[in-house]
Amino acid sequence: MAGVCYNTAVNLFIINFKNKDMFKKIFLASFICAFTLSLATVALAQSGQGLGKQNAPGQVKKSGIQASLAASKATFDPVCMQTAVDKRETALMAAFDTRYNSTKTVLQKRADAQKAAWAITDAKARRTAMKKVWADYAVSIKKVVKEWQANRANAWKTFTTDRKACGAQAATEDGNTGASVDSQL
């Protein structure tokens, strides 16, 4: 890695020898090399390949994943988690069905109100009626969305509580990363 940085700096020096900005380019190349080396050092340290505590002869070091799996086998109930997931997904599907049906009802009311407004022959009265149609629709659809959001949040809150009963690993693993995906529905 250092050899590559040195070669880069030398090449820039040779190519740009007559250039007045040579110092800036060499400085930039040196900075890039130093930055790259610092990233490599951090990566090695995080992967455990750098300097650190060595195992005693004859000892086999378990990786972090192996150690956590071994420690958590006694504190993890997969059937409990499957039940919690099933309960959450059933609640989300019911909430989505409610949202769908409510949205459909609101859209039907909007269509009926628009038809009635278009039947009005007076232009000013028709305009007033159309404004009311859209204002009522906005209020109704916001209510539907708020109800969906509350039901979705409640399903995930219940899931978070339920999975705590499934063991220490279940309570901390996965987080609620899926909750943010569901919020996009």
Secondary structure, DSSP 8 states (H G I E B T S, - for coil): -HHHHHHHHHHHHHHTTT-TTHHHHHHHHHHHHHHHHHHHHHHHHHHT-SS-----TT-----HHHHHHHHHGGG--HHHHHHHHHHHHHHHHHHHHHHHHHHHHHHHHHHHHHHHHHT--SHHHHHHHHHHHHHHHHHHHHHHHHHHHHHHHHHHHHHHHHHHTT-HHHHHSSTTHHHHHHTT-
